[in-house]
Amino acid sequence: MAIINKKKTSAEIQSENIARILKSDTDFTTVETYKSIRTNIMFSLPKSEGGKVIAVTSAAPSEGKTTTCINLAITFAQTGAKVILLDCDLRKARTHRYLEMERGEGISNVLCGFVEIDKAIRHIPESNFDVITAGEIPPNPAELLDSSEFENLIMELKNKYDYIFIDTPPVTIVTDAVVMSKYYTGVVVIIKENYTTFDVLDDTMDFLKKADAKIVGVVMLGEENKNKKYGYYRKGKYGYKYGYKYGYKYGYRYGYKYGYNYYYGDEPKPKSKLQGKREEK
């Protein structure tokens, strides 16, 4: 009898990602692994005044950057530090879904002047950290993230928080992660075993290196099985050791029109107030 591998629905994938968020009943090995990654990141960050800005990005979509970003924010908050997470993947926001909260008004609304920063900040009591969701999908994400308004947002948050985690889009798909690099204290790159290819990873490192971003580590997430694998690499080419084979190439098949024949993200609503803001300019 032939075995047919049924493709997972978006609801099933979301449910799995929600289950990966650290909770009180998360297995010991996973919790300790994130604590170890936390320690490595802390020792890798340069000294800086005010809060430290840590970007979590990936080479390609679906590599686990959002769940990792959330889990790192949770782990850092467990030290007693004041932590906030910014969902700056404005095209394909997932943070609010994995935290099981409404998207509401967030980064895009703040940058366009529709809501004050304090009103956009929401607290996650069970994990003791704050979050600002992506907000409405804007027509000009890269321009918003490269604006003086975004700089003012980061400066204000650095005065209030010890650590600011930024969930960015994949580096090789859109420019958003790179245009924000001037604000990063450090960057953590997420890769996935048997998924990320060496050529795409090399491109990612090249883009970040050219932007003078300080890459503090590469986290490798393993396949979902009984022997979960995680890794944190800091030596070798580009300053990292990644000695695994990768054989899966991905295609550009996402929802936000960007360029000629490929997409990334969710389709923006046709009559959002952010579109009107853009047209005014």
C-alpha positions in Angstrom: 0.0 0.0 0.0 1.4 3.4 -1.0 1.8 5.9 1.8 0.8 9.4 0.8 2.4 12.3 2.8 -0.4 14.8 3.3 0.6 18.4 3.1 0.1 20.2 6.4 -2.5 23.0 6.5 -1.7 26.5 7.6 -3.8 25.9 10.8 -1.7 22.7 11.5 1.5 24.5 11.0 0.4 27.4 13.2 -0.6 25.0 15.9 2.8 23.3 15.8 4.6 26.7 16.1 2.4 27.7 19.1 3.4 24.4 20.7 7.1 25.3 20.3 6.8 28.4 22.4 8.4 27.9 25.8 6.0 27.2 28.6 6.1 25.8 32.1 5.7 22.3 30.8 8.3 22.5 28.0 10.8 19.7 28.2 14.0 20.2 30.1 16.4 19.8 27.2 14.7 22.5 25.1 14.6 24.9 28.0 18.3 24.4 28.8 19.3 24.7 25.2 17.7 28.1 25.0 19.4 29.1 28.2 22.7 28.0 26.7 22.1 30.1 23.6 21.1 33.0 25.8 24.5 32.8 27.6 26.4 32.7 24.3 24.6 35.7 23.0 25.2 37.7 26.2 28.9 37.1 26.0 29.0 37.8 22.3 27.4 41.3 22.5 29.6 44.3 22.6 29.2 46.8 25.4 26.8 49.6 24.5 24.9 52.3 26.3 21.2 51.8 26.9 19.3 48.7 25.8 20.8 46.1 23.4 19.1 45.6 20.1 19.2 41.9 19.0 17.8 41.1 15.5 16.7 37.5 14.8 16.6 36.7 11.1 17.0 33.8 8.7 18.3 33.0 5.3 15.0 31.9 4.0 11.3 31.6 5.1 10.0 28.8 7.3 13.3 28.3 9.2 11.9 29.0 12.7 13.1 32.6 13.3 9.8 33.8 14.8 9.5 31.0 17.3 13.2 31.3 18.2 12.9 35.1 18.6 9.9 34.7 21.0 11.7 32.0 22.9 14.9 34.1 23.3 12.8 37.0 24.5 11.2 34.7 27.1 14.6 33.3 28.2 16.2 36.7 28.5 13.1 37.9 30.5 13.7 35.0 33.0 16.9 36.7 34.1 14.9 39.6 35.4 15.9 41.9 32.5 13.3 44.2 30.9 12.6 42.8 27.5 10.5 43.8 24.5 10.0 42.1 21.2 9.2 44.0 18.0 7.6 42.2 15.1 9.2 44.0 12.2 8.3 41.3 9.7 5.6 43.7 8.5 4.9 41.7 5.3 4.4 38.3 7.0 3.8 38.9 10.7 3.5 35.8 12.8 4.4 36.9 16.4 0.9 37.7 17.4 -0.4 34.4 16.1 2.2 32.3 18.0 1.5 34.4 21.2 -2.3 33.8 20.5 -3.1 37.5 20.6 -4.8 40.0 18.3 -2.6 41.7 15.8 -4.1 45.1 16.6 -2.2 48.3 16.2 1.5 47.9 16.1 4.8 49.0 14.5 3.4 50.3 11.3 0.7 52.3 13.1 3.3 53.8 15.4 5.6 54.7 12.5 2.7 56.3 10.6 1.7 58.4 13.6 -1.7 56.7 14.2 -0.9 55.5 17.7 1.5 56.4 20.5 4.3 53.9 21.4 3.0 53.3 24.9 -0.4 52.4 23.6 1.0 49.9 21.1 3.0 48.0 23.8 1.4 44.9 25.2 2.6 42.9 28.1 2.8 39.1 28.2 2.3 38.4 31.9 3.0 34.7 32.0 6.4 35.3 30.4 7.0 38.8 31.7 8.1 40.6 28.6 6.5 43.2 26.3 5.7 43.0 22.6 4.7 45.4 19.8 3.0 43.5 17.0 3.5 44.4 13.3 0.2 46.3 13.0 -1.5 46.8 9.7 0.3 45.7 6.5 1.8 48.8 4.9 2.5 49.3 1.2 6.0 50.5 2.0 7.6 48.3 4.7 11.3 49.0 3.8 10.7 52.8 3.7 9.0 52.7 7.1 11.8 50.7 8.7 14.5 53.0 7.2 12.8 56.2 8.5 13.6 58.7 11.2 10.4 57.5 12.9 11.8 54.0 13.3 15.0 55.5 14.6 13.1 57.5 17.2 11.2 54.4 18.2 14.4 52.4 18.8 16.0 55.2 20.7 13.0 55.6 23.0 12.8 51.8 23.7 16.5 51.6 24.4 16.0 54.0 27.3 13.3 51.8 28.8 14.4 48.2 28.1 17.6 46.1 28.6 17.0 44.0 25.5 15.0 44.8 22.4 14.5 41.7 20.2 13.5 42.4 16.5 11.9 39.7 14.4 12.9 40.6 10.8 12.0 39.1 7.4 14.5 36.7 5.8 17.6 38.5 4.6 17.6 37.0 1.1 14.0 37.8 0.2 13.5 41.5 1.0 15.8 44.3 2.2 14.1 45.1 5.4 16.4 43.2 7.7 19.5 44.9 6.1 18.1 48.5 6.2 17.5 48.1 10.0 21.1 46.8 10.6 22.5 50.2 11.7 20.4 49.9 14.9 21.5 46.3 15.8 23.8 45.5 18.6 24.0 42.0 17.3 22.3 39.6 14.8 21.3 36.0 15.4 20.8 34.0 12.2 18.4 31.0 12.2 19.0 28.0 9.9 17.2 24.7 9.7 18.7 21.3 9.3 18.0 19.6 6.0 16.4 22.8 4.7 18.8 25.7 4.5 21.2 25.5 1.6 24.8 26.6 1.8 24.5 29.0 -1.1 21.6 30.8 0.5 23.3 30.9 3.9 26.5 32.4 2.3 24.4 35.1 0.6 22.8 35.9 3.9 26.2 36.3 5.6 27.4 38.4 2.7 24.4 40.8 2.9 24.8 41.3 6.6 28.6 41.7 6.4 28.3 44.4 3.7 25.8 46.2 6.0 28.4 46.1 8.9 26.0 44.1 11.0 27.6 42.3 14.0 26.6 38.6 13.7 26.8 37.1 17.2 25.8 33.6 16.2 24.0 31.1 14.1 21.3 28.9 15.6 20.6 25.6 13.9 17.2 24.0 14.5 17.0 20.3 13.9 14.3 18.1 12.5 11.2 17.4 14.7 11.9 14.1 16.2 12.7 12.4 19.5 16.3 13.6 19.2 15.8 17.3 18.8 18.8 19.1 17.6 19.8 22.7 18.3 23.2 24.4 17.7 24.9 27.7 18.3 27.9 28.3 16.1 30.5 31.1 16.3 33.7 29.9 14.5 34.7 29.2 10.9 33.9 31.0 7.7 32.3 34.4 8.4 33.1 33.7 12.1 30.9 30.6 12.3 31.2 26.9 12.1 28.3 25.1 10.3 29.4 21.7 9.4 26.2 20.1 8.1 24.9 19.3 4.7 21.8 21.1 3.5 19.9 19.9 0.5 16.6 21.6 0.2 16.1 24.6 -2.1 13.1 26.8 -1.6 11.0 28.7 -4.1 9.6 32.2 -3.9 6.0 31.5 -3.3 4.7 33.9 -0.7 1.9 36.4 -0.5 3.3 39.9 -0.7 4.0 41.1 -4.2 7.7 42.1 -4.3 9.5 42.3 -7.6 8.4 40.5 -10.7 7.4 36.9 -10.2 7.6 36.1 -6.5 5.9 37.0 -3.3 6.6 37.3 0.4 4.0 37.9 3.1 0.3 38.5 3.6 -1.7 40.5 1.2 -2.4 44.0 2.6 -6.0 45.1 3.0 -7.0 47.2 0.0 -8.3 50.2 1.9 -6.2 50.4 5.0 -5.5 53.8 6.6 -1.8 53.1 6.1 -2.4 53.1 2.3 -4.0 56.5 2.7 -1.0 57.7 4.7 1.3 56.5 1.9 -0.8 58.3 -0.8 -0.7 61.6 1.2 3.1 61.5 0.9 
